[in-house]
Amino acid sequence: MKKKIISLLLITMIYISLTPASATPEYREYRALMTSKAISNQPAALKYGIDVSRWQGDIDWEAVSETRADFVILRAAVGAVDDEPISIDSRFREYIKGAQEHQLEVGVYFYSYAKTVTEIRKEARFLVNLLSEFEITYPVALDMEEEHKHYKDDPGEMAEAFLEIIMDAGYFPMLYSYKSWLEGYLIRETCREVTIWVAQLDSPSTTYGGNYYMWQYSHTGSVSGIEGDVDLNIAFRDFGEYIRRVGLNNL
């Protein structure tokens, strides 16, 4: 009997060691916290924010914090294009320091130039490695908006591959693009489960037919502390509160 029990224990240990983490109930429950369904079940809220990249130049974050902006989404990095490698936005470290010093919620986005699943996975791993240095309190977004002829692989499959890596690293994922891009290119079920940040500009409301919980409504906004045009956004849930409460983003 003793030998039989030991054999059963060994078999169980081998089975557990060979079972991928993604197959466990605990992992599936954790991943469920990162879906659009999970965020849809949270109380409705209106949070106002901006998104910026190095093109905004010098930013007076104290002045920004005194506006109605609740959050800022920073361009963290840009994918490889032509002869240029994947690169960190030249103002990212400066911007995140300034925004967080003035108590703004911070999310990030990665602008992808990838053409294949292999390339976009490389971009995602680059981003995850970069983010390990920082505290991110809003979603981690993939920005895809190139023309269809740019892509060698299915854009939906590519978005799925990128966001899988983001979720595996514990970050709340989000997919950004224009209404027409989202409606034209995303046909995969997993992408439909991802929280969407839709861009539809200069309109009293967005007519995007899918579920979305953030809307970029202007590229020509004016915000104290930033010279020139800036992108304006509305979030329809309190992402910062949710992410902290359920323990995402490695917080």
Secondary structure, 3 states (H helix, E strand, C coil): CHHHHHHHHHHHHHHHHHCCHHHCHHHHHHHHCCCHHHHHCCCEEEEEEEEECHHHCCECHHHHHCCCCCEEEEEEEECCECCECCEECCCHHHHHHHHHHCCCEEEEEEECCCCCHHHHHHHHHHHHHHHCCCCCCCCEEEECCCCHHHCCCCHHHHHHHHHHHHHHCCCCEEEEEEHHHHHHHCCCHHHHHCEEEEECCCCCCCCCCCCCCEEEEEEEECCCCECCCEEEEEEEECHHHHHHHHCCCCC
